[in-house]
Every structure is written in structure tokens, then in C-alpha cells.
Amino acid sequence: MRESAANVIIIPAKPEAAAQQTVKRQLRVAAYCRVSTDDEEQLTSYEAQQNYYTDKIMTNRDWTMAGIFADEGITGTSARKRPEFLRMIRMCKQKKIDIVLTKSISRFARNTVDCLNYIRALRALGIAVIFEKENINTLEADSEILITMLGAFAQSESESISANVRWGKRQAMREGKANIQYDRLYAYKKGDDGNPRIIPEQAEVVRSIYNQYLTGASLRMIKERLESEQILNVAGNPQWTITAIRGILTNEKYCGDVLLQKTYISDCISRKVIRNTGQLPMYLLQNHHDSIVERKTFDAVQTEMARRNAGKSPSKKKAPTGLTSYASKYALSERLVCGECGTLYRRCTWSKGGKKRVVWRCVSRLDYGTKYCHNSPTLDEEPLQRTILAAINSVMSKKDTLIRQITSAMEMEIAPVPGESMSLADIEHRLGKLNGQTRKLVAEAARTEDSSAYTSQLRGIVNEAAELKEKRAFIQERRQNDALAAQRIEAATVALGQATACISQWDETIIRQLVDTVKVHSAEKITVFLRGGIQVEQDMI
């Protein structure tokens, strides 16, 4: 037990400390202002906002200037694209600002999520954001509900403006108005009439790229040729990329057309650019300007590119996905086929005793030995080339007959689809009638209490319309395939017409144009299939 009472010591107050607490320091006040476009009227408003806030802060005895943060000509839908706004937030986190002034919520952010996140972060730091137009201080208790509503209105306004801009652009597309980016367009510049004008020296480069590709060159081979000849790209540099070359080969502007809405913006908040693969309509302006390559040449390149992209790799070991990368320097790399297992042959160089021997071998034999292909022969290159030339020359002496056979094959390939009695025009006319009947039945059903009587009729119309749409798609696909087949056979016919009666030298370009496939039956016999369906059996020389 304690024997004495607790001793209480009184510590007197310090009047000077209380006086120090009553001295108020000036609040560090920053202002944020933004304009979303670069036009003169908006820039005047931008300067006016800066002057206004400078005057407002400096004339208040309780405030001191912490900075004017202003983003000029920048959208308010994303904070990431506003460097001054982000700098202001960093200074707030460093406790260098006490109050942020801004004109309105729409000036602060047009994205509701961004707006609330930043306001909450600043409020957690004890920093107030004052919106003058709405008369809201974010440190007050009921401010968040108002900010949420007004922020949503600001975002809705942005979405409405974005929708109006999109509508205007698409309306311009429908009217055939094209907006072309010339800074990235090779071989064209903006003419006095506002349309693309050809740059002659660059146009020759474009034509050579198309011709090389059609004669079998890969994109990498074209790149190496351009760089070896020190040809400058669109930026004026001698280094080319495969992407740039592919862009030239797939850009419809080089055949005089303009395809609009190839990409679109997902929404006005994220502003992500998405490739249009059918989500929205596209608008093709044909014969919009002078072309550099003929349309049939452009179409032939697209067909050849699709054929290469769809190719299967002969070697599963080297291409586990099964897709091949087209970089064939030799025409036979994609034409010489094993008669036993159907796999392509590959060119190999053997070295023995300082001597080199070039041969062609079945890829299956190279990768797996005799597991899948047992008897495919190894062929020396020179005798193989002489044999193929002999097969070609055997039919070149009858060139006129050969051309007639190709024409006949073309007529068979693009013959009408058997059993089809309706044309595309008939199908469209019938679909229009069915749409009218549907609207009529729906209107009648709406006027009656019991609409079950119309259900079976509507179901019949829907089923018939679905069948017609399938038939329309089939006919359209068949027509497209027929057009591509006609282009291929026409190209082969032209090549045969220009070729001499006897080809004495091996030429990779001619082989690519004339030969479709070479099948190896044995070490003594091959079959050469020419374009157009002509085939020649030939003994090895």
C-alpha cells in the first residue's frame, strides 16, 4: 500500500505559443486552366484565364501564388495527355499546394472516373479543389455527390461532341471527301487541287516493288535491293522496313482508290485506335486520283500476298505453328513436290573434299529420315533444271495451241455456278419485298390483342430471308474467286505469249510465271504442271 498521497505538479501555459498558433500563414493557391483546341478564339480564352487567376490569387491577402498550370489545345477526356495537370498533382502530393482553383468541372476533367479519383486523392491530402462556376469546395461534406453528377454531365457532353464529330466525318466519307495523310504517303504529294499528285521518281520505285513481288521476290529481298541501291524512303532515309514495303503493296491509293474508315476510335475516353475488320462500314472511292500501278496489278499482288500468307510450312520442326514465312529465293522452293508423301523439296548444299554439290531433297526425309517418306530421290540441281526447261520447251513449240488450252481452262474455271437460277439483283429484290412484308405484319400484330396468328408467317419470312442471304454470300464469294482465277490465268497467258519458242537459260522469274508445280516420281521421271492445267511428263536428263 502507498503510504503517501500522489504529488501533483502544475506546468504553466506559455502565452507566446498560443500567439504563434493564432498567426495564420498564407495558403498556397494554384490555378488550373485548359482549352481543348488551338484556334485563336480559344487561345484568347486561355490567356484570359491565366490573367484572371493571377490577379485573383495575388490580390487576396490570405493567399500566395503556388503556380498557374495550363494545358493548351489538349483534350480533357484523359489526364495522361495533360502534362501540366499531372505536374500540378505531383506538387500537391509534395505538399506544396493547399488549394486548387479551376473554372468548372469540365475544365478539370471530362472523364467522371478521373475527376473523382483525383479529387478524392487531393481531399485525402487535405487539399481543396474549388470549382468557381458550380460554387463547390471539395472539402465540404456534400461535395462528392454534386461532383459525381456534374462530372457525369461533363463526360456526357464530351461523348455527345465526339458523336457529332464522328457523324460529320462519316457524312463526309459518304459524300466522297477524303482526308489523306501525305507525310506518310510515299510517291504522292498534295497537288494544287487538293488531290494526290504523283512524284515521278518515287512512282518508279513503287512500280519496281510491285513487279519484283509478282515475280516472286520476298519482302526481305525487296528491302535489301532498295537499300543496296540507296533509294530513300518516305522520311528521306536509305533504311527501309518490311512494314513500309508491305504498306506500299497493300495501299489501295497506288491504284487510284481511297478506302476510308480503315480504323476507328473506340470511345472518346480511352481514344484507342482499332482496326476496322467489319465493325463499321468502309467507303471506297474508286478512281479518286491518278494511279501509279494498274488495278489488275494491284489485285494480282493482293492475291499473291494472300496465297503466300496461307502457305503451309513443309517442315514442322522449323515451323511448329505450321505457317510458312515466305522468303523464297528459288522458284522451286515452293513448286518442287515429292510424289510419294506430297511434301515440298528443299535446296541443300553438300560439301565434300572441298567440292560443293547443290541438290534438292524432300523435307520429310531431311526432318524425319525414312519414317514417313521411304523412297524419295535426291536430285542434283543442274540436271533437274535442264529437265524442267525441256518440259517447258516441248510445249512452247506449240504456243498457239497452249494459249487456246489456257483460255479453255479459264472458261471452265469461271463457268456459272450450276443450279443457280437467281442473280444477285433477284435476291436483293426479293429481300426488299420480305422486309416490307415483315414491317406490315409487325404493324398489324401491334394493333391486335392476339399476335400469335402472325408468328408462323413471320418465322417463314425470317427463314426465307436467311436462306437468301446465304445464297447471296455464296454467289459473291464465287464471283470474287472467279475474278482472281481469271487474273491468274490471264497473267500466265501473257507470259507465254511473250516468251521465246525455246528457253535456253534458267530464269527464276519465267519459272514462277509459267510453272505451277513439279512432281518428283523417281530419280528418272518428273511431271511438270504449267499454269492453266497443262502437264508434261519428262524423263530426267
Disulfide bonds with the S-S distance in Angstrom:
none
